Amino acid sequence: MDLNMVNGNFTEWMKIAKFHIDEIRFSINDHFKSCEPLCVIASTTFITILVIWIWQFIFLQEQSLWIRTRNKFFKLARKLPMVKTQLAKEIKKARKLMNDDVQKQNEGCSFLQILPDKGWNKEEIIEKSKKSFMMGKVDWKKGKVSGAVYNYSDALNEITSLVYGMCAYTNPLHPDVFPGVRKMEAEVVRMTCNLFHGDSNSCGVMTCGGTESIILACKAYRDRAFDIGIKHPEILVPVTAHCAFDKAANLMRMKIKHVPVDPVTMKVDMKQYQRYITRNTCMLVGSAPQFPHGAIDPIEDISKARLGLKYKIPVHVDACLGGFLIPFMEEAGFPVVRFDFRLPAVTSISADTHKYGSAPKGSSVLMYRDESYRHYQFFVQPNWPGGIYASPSLPGSRAGGIIAACWAAMTFFGRDGYVKNCKKIIETANRIEKGLREMPDLKIIGKPEVSVIAFGSDKFNIYRLSDALHKRGWSLNALQFPSCIHLCVTFMHTADGVAEAFLNEVRDCTEIIMKDPTADAVGKAAIYGLSQTIPDRNIVSELAWTFLDSCYITSFDPETE
């Protein structure tokens, strides 16, 4: 190729471009020559600010423009007198229903509303405590509840209670004062990292539960994003991911994107997942398994989705639910996909020790591939007059007793004990799933892979079945989008006859419902079914507020008459 010819052509193109640019410049100058310079500056400034505001309003908000427009429309509609009156009536009706339920539980009870004039003695305290503890009508010790309590035995309760009592007043905020609790926490973290195939660089912290673990992971990746130049970090999660990610986004003013799932498997749709990734994405999330339907998201595919991006995006695996089952499944004889630190792209994992780890409530472990990620999680204030303040997690003071009790539970079971528990739980879950599949009026939702079985019906309102089972002493989780209920199988369900009793109760209640399958739902079933059809989700939030309010009733409420 003749370089002189190329240089000549380039020079000619530059001349033509300069000519057109000058034409535009002269035209603009000629148009504004009669304008005051101050007006031109003011107009330019105003237009620039307006364009920036419009851009931020459309693209840089926590919620999409569609959601914000829809919410604004419903907010205005609710001010119409007819709508306002009807809505207040329905909310009052729901409040009465929820308060009635609480009042039934409170029946025959008296409430403390002020401190006793004199302190009670030991016998009084124990007697009152037993009365409060016996208020519930669901026999969770006999496996009649979904999840909630994942293991219980007299031997486990004795050892964890004893160790908790020994450390009840310790505080890991002061590791120099309580080095033993510090050691226990470090050992819990190291044992858990090794369970998930972390190498010697892996690390982590203990938290008070899965929600705190998730919030801290989001905080770490948000701060990392700021550090590498991402000004508006976004969290990318499957729509079935735990709502703790939504809570984290809300608390830290981050944008969160929810990716649709495959309607058959209930696993995240990977084609959609890759479309949702942008330069602002600060973390990719997958569940192992997800809470609603028990499916394990394709973590390996999510990990691959990060390759080729200019900024390598961290991958967080939410194993809060199955974290102390899945690592033992292969040894217990069940197939399981890879999801942990053996995948090079996985940078953090959350796993709840207070679920299948069988520790008392209030403990979870958040693990990182290496310390560089954990450092973004830490909070340090070097300029406080009270001294240099450093905290690994959200609380300052923490419950040393919980850490010690968690350590006790893990050492009580050991690897062999967890493998045996896993085998019993998965076998029981498989047996219950098989029994539900044989019932013609029910259908399994998704493809359960661990311990959660979700089921619905095309023939009747599934929440009627949930209510019917509740009246017989069973407590299941109600789900939505699609309408279904699920049973999270725990160690208590592995006791002789529990799985068979559950299947018999489901079969019996279903047969009764099918005598009139189109009958209207009443009570909680009606409220839950109706809530999914309400387009204004703020109304659903208000209904949820009434439920939370009812949990704090300490006196008779006239509205329940």
N, C-alpha and C positions, 0 to 999 in steps of 0.2 A: 504494500500500500504506500502511495506517495504521501509522505508526511507534510511536504510543502502544500499539497492540495488540501489536506485535512485542515492545516493551520489557516489556510486562506478561507476555506468555507466557514470555519469557526469565527474568524474575524468578521466575515460578512454577516453572519447570524447575529453577532453581538451588536453590530451597527443597526441592524433592523430592529432588534429588541429595544435598543436605546432610543431609537426614533419613536417607537410606539409608546414607550414609557414617558418620553418628553411630551408627546401629544396629550396623554392623559393628565400629566402634571399641569400643563398649560391650561387645559380645559377646566380643571378643578380650580386653579388659581383665578382664572377669568370669572368663574361662577361666583366665587366668594370675595372678589375684589371690592365690592360695595359694602361688605359686612365689616362690622367692628371686630378687630382682633380678639377683644375680650369675649365677644359673642361666640366666635369660632372656638376658642379655648373651652368656654363653658359648655357649648353644645357637644364638643368632642368628649369632654369629661363625663357629661351626663350619659351619652350613648354608650361609652365604655363601661360605666358602672351598671347601666341597665342590662347590657349584654352579659356581663359577669353574673349579675343577679339571676337572670333568666337561666343561664347555664347551671348555676348552683341549684336553683329551684327545681329544675327538671332532672338533673343527673346526680347531684351530690347530696341527696337526702337519704335518711335511713329507710323510708318507705318510697315505693315507686309513685310516679305522678298519678297513675290510675287509682291506686289505693287511697292516696290523699284526696283526690277529687271525689271518689266514692264516699269517703268518710265525711267530707264537707257537705255533700248532698244529703246524706242521712241525718247529719247534725241539724241542718236547716229544716228537713222534713219533720224532725221530732219536735220542733217548736210550734207546729200546727196544733191548734187546740184539740181537735178530734184525736190526732195521733198521740199527743201528750197525755190526754186523759186515759185512753185505752192502754197505753204502755204502763202508766202508773198503776192501773188496775191489775194488769198481768204480773207486774213485778211484786206487787203487794201479795198477790195470791201465791207466788212462788216463795216469797219470804215466809209466809204463814206455813206452807208445807214443810219448809226446811226447819223452821223453828219448832214445829210440832214434833219432828223427828228427834231433835235434840232434847225437847222437854220430856219425851218418852224415856230417853236414856237417863235423864236427870230425876225421873220419878222416885220419890222417897228420899231424895238427897237434900242435904243442907249445904249452903255455900259459905265459905270464908270470904268476907268482903273487907274486913279490917283485921289487923294483927290481934291474936289472943292477948288479953291483958297480962296473963302469965304464961310462960312457956310450958308446953305439954311435956309430960314425962314419956319415957321410952315406950311404955305399954300403949299409951294413948296414940302416939304417932304410928306405931305398927298397926294398931287396930284400924285407924282411919285410912292408912295406906292400903290395907287389904280390902277395905270397902270400896275405895276408888278403883283399885285394880280389878275388882270383880264386877264392875259395872257393865262391861262389854258382854254382848250376847253371842258373838261369833267365837266359836271355840278354835282359836288359831293353833293351839297346841296339838289338836287332832287333825290338822291339815285342811281346815274348812275355809281358808283364805288364800287368795292368789297373791304370791309374793309376800311383801310386808315383813314377815319374819322367816328367814331362810333356813334356820336350823335351831333346834332347841333340844336339850336333854339335861337331866339333873346333873350329870357329870360335867358337861360343858358349862352350865350355869354356875356350878359350884366353883370351878377353877377360875373362870373369868371374873366372877364377883369377888372372889378372894383377892386376886391380883389387883383388880380395880380399887378395892378398898385400901390396899397397901399404898397405892399411888394417887388416891383421890384428890389430894391437895397439892400435888406437884404441878409445876408450870414450866413447860419447855421453853418459854420465853427467856428463862434464866438457865441456860445449859450448864453454867459454871456451878450453880447451886444444886441442880438435879442432873448430874452426869449420867446416872443410871437410865433415866428416861430418854435422854439424848441417845444413848447407846442402843436402847430398844428401838427407837424410831429409825435409826440408821440401819439396823438389822432388818426391820420390816421392809424398808425400801430396797435394800440389797437383795433380799430373798425374792421379792416380787420382780425386780429387774431381771434376775436370773431365770425366773419362770418364763418370762417373755423373750428369752434369748438375747438379752442385752449383754454387750461385752463389758470389759473393765471400765470403759469410758461412760457407760450408761449411769444415770443418776435419777434422783427424783425427790419428792417430798410427800409427807402424809398430810391429808386434808380432813375436813369434818364430813365429807361425803362427796358423791359424784358431781353434784352441782358445783361445789367449790372447785373440784378438780378441773371441770370444764371451763369455768370462769377464768381460772388461773392460766390455763392453756391459751385461751383467747387473748388474755392480757399479754402473755409472753409474745405471741405472734403479732399482736397489734404494735407493741413497742419495737419489735424487730423490724416490722414494716416501716415504721417511722424512721428507723435507723438507716434503712437502705433507700430512703427517698420516696416511699409510698405515703402520700398525704391523706388519702381517704381509704383506709384498709377495709376489705370486704371479706366476710366469712362465707364459705360455700359449703352447704350441707344438704343431704337428702331431705326431702319433706318429712320423712319418718324419723329423723334424728331427734334426740331428746330436746325438749324445749328449754333445757338449761343453756343451750347455745343462743336461743332467743333472749333469755334473761341476760346473758353476758353481753350481747349486742346492745340491749336496752341500757344496761348499766354503763357501758363504756362508749356509748354513742357511735357504734359501728354499724355498718350496713350488712345485712345478712340476706343471702340469696338461697331459696329453697328449690332444690332440683326434683322434678317428678320422679316417680318410681315405676317400675314395670308393674302393670295391674295384675299380672298372674303370679310372679315370684315375690313381689313387694320389695325387690332389691332396686337400688338406684339405677336409673337409666343412664348408661355410660355415654351414649351419644349426646344426650341433653347435658350431661355433666360437663363434657368438654366444651360445649357451646357457651356455658355460663362463665367459664374462666376468662378473666380480664387481667390487665396489668395491675389492677388494684387488689386482686385476690391475695390475701395474706395467709390463708390456711385452707386446706382441703380436708373434709371430714368424712369418715365412714364409720358404721356401727358394727360391732361384733358381739352379740347381735343387736338389732334395733328392738326397742321396747314393744311397739304395738303388735308385731306379728312374728317376732323371733327369727327373722331372716338375717343372714350375715351379708352385708354389702360386699361387692367385689373389691376388696382392699387392694389386691394386687393390680387391678386395672386402674383404680384411682391413683395408685402410686405411679404408674406409667404415664398418666395424664399430665404429670408435671414436667416430663422431659421435653426439651426443646424450647421451653419458655426462657425469656431473658433473665427473669428472676426465678430461681428455684423455689417452689412453693412448698412449705412444710406440710406433711400429712399427719393428721391426728386420728388415732383410732379410739373410738369410744367403746371400751370394753367394760364399762362400769357394771353392766348387768351380768355378762357372761365371763368376766375376767378370771374367776376362780373355778370355772367349769371347762372352758375351751382348752386351756393349756394341758388338761389331764385327759381330754377325750381320746386322743390317739392311744395313750397307754391303757385306757379303759376299753379299747376295742371299737371305737367309733371313728368314722372318717371325718376329717376336718381340713379346711383350707388354710393356707398360710396367711397370716394377718399381722404378725408381730415384727420385732426388730430384725428378723431374718430378711425382711424386705428392706433394701437399702434406703428407700424413699420415706419409710415410716420414721418420723422424728419424735413422736410422743404417743403415749398410751395412758388412758385412765382406767383404773380397775378398782372396784369397790370391795374392800375387805369385809365390810359389814353386810354384804349380800352372801354369795356362795362361799366367801372366805370364813363365814360363820362367826365373825367377831361381833360384839355388841354394836348397836347403832351409833354412828358418829365417826366412822373412819373410812378412808379411801386412800389410794396411792396414785399420784401423778408421776409418770416416768418420762424421761427425756433421753434421746440418743447420746447426748453429751452435755457438758456443763454450759456451753455457749448459749443453748436455748434456755436453760434454767435461770441463767443470770438475768434474762429479760423479765422473768416472773418475779424476782425478788423486789422488795421495796426497801429503799435505803434513803434516809434523810440525814445527811451529814452535818446540817447546820442548826439543829434543834438545840435550844439552851439546856434541855434535859439530857443531853448527851447524844452520841451518834446512835441513831435508831435504825435497826435492821430487822426485817421480818420476812420469813420465807413464804408466808401465805397471807390470807386475808385477815384473820384475827391477830391480835397481839398476843395476849395470854391465851393459852390453849389447854385443853384437858389432858394432863399427863396420864390420868387414869384410863382414858380411852386408848391411848397409845399402848399402855402396858397390857390392857385386856386384849387388844388386837394381837399383840406379840404372843400372849398366852394362848389364844385360839389357834394361831398358826403353828406354834410348837406342839400344841395338844394333838392336832391332827397329823402333822407331818405329810410328806408326799404320799405315803401309802394310804393314809386316811382320806385325803382329798380325792385320790383315784377311786377308792371304794365308794365314796359319796357320789362322785360323778357318774359312776357306772349305774348306781341305783336310781339316780335322778333321771338320767337320759333314758334308761329302760322304762321307767314309769311314764315319762312324757311320751315315748313312742307308743306305749300301750294305750294311753288315753287318746292320743291322736287317732290310732287305728279304730278305737271304739266309736269316736265321734264321726269318723268317715263312714262308718256302717249305718249311721242314722240318716235315713233318706230325706228328712226335712231340714237337715243342717248341711253346711258346707264349710270346709276349712279355707281360711283366708291366707293366701301366700303359701310359702313352703317352709314350715318350721324346721329349724336345723339344730336347735339346742334344747331349751326347756320351756319355751313359750308356745302355746297353741291358741291361735285366734280362730273363732268360728262365728258364722252368721247364718242368715236364712233368706231365701228368695220367697218364702211362703208366709212369713209372719214377721211382726216387729220383734227383732231379737232382744230388745230391751225388756219385753214382757217376760222372756225367759230369765233374764238377769234378776228381775224383781221376784219372780217365782222362786228362784233358787235362794235369794236373800231371805225370803220368808221361811225357808227351811234351814236357815243357819249357815248358808254358803255366801262368801263375799268374793265376787269376781270384778275384774276391771272392765268398765264400759269404754268403748273406743268409737271413733267417728271417722268418716271419709275413708273407707266405707263403714257403714254401721256394723259393728260386731262387738263381741266380748272376748276376753281371753283369760286363760288360766296360766299363771306362771308357776310351774311345778317346783316345789321346794323339797327339802329332805323330809319334812313332815308328811308329804304325800306318798312317800315310799313305804310308810307303815302298812302292815297287812290289812287289806280290805278297803283302804281309803280310796284308791283309784277306782275300784269296782263300785264303791258306794257313790262316788261322784257321777260315774257314767249312768248308774241306775236312776239317780235323781234327775239328771238331764233328760234321760229317756222318758221318765214318768211325767215330768213337767211339760215336755214337748208334746207328748200325746194329749195331755189336757188342753194345751193351747190350740192344737190342731183340730179340736172339736169346734172351734170358732176362730179360725186363723185371722179373720179380718176385723176382729173386735178392736175397739179403740183402746190404746194404752192409757193407763191412769198413773197418777203419782209421779215418781221420779222417772219412770219409763217415758211418760208423756213429755215431761220437761226435756229430757235428754234427746228424744226423737225430734221434738220441735226445734231445739236449739240449732240443729244442723240445717234447717230450712230457712233460718233467719238470715237475710243477706247483710243486715247491719250487725257486724260482729261485736260492736261496742255494747249492744243490748245483752249479748251472751256474756260479756265481761261483767256487766252489772248483775246478772244472775249469779255469776260466780262470786261476786263480792258479797251477795246476801248469804251464800253458803259459808264463806269465811267469817262473816260477822256473827253468824249463828254459833260458831265454834267457841265464841267468847261470852256466851250467855252465862250470867251468874245469879240470875233471879228469874222469877216468874214474869213472862212477857204477856201483857194483856192482849196483844195481837193474835196470840195463839188460841184465844177463846172461840 
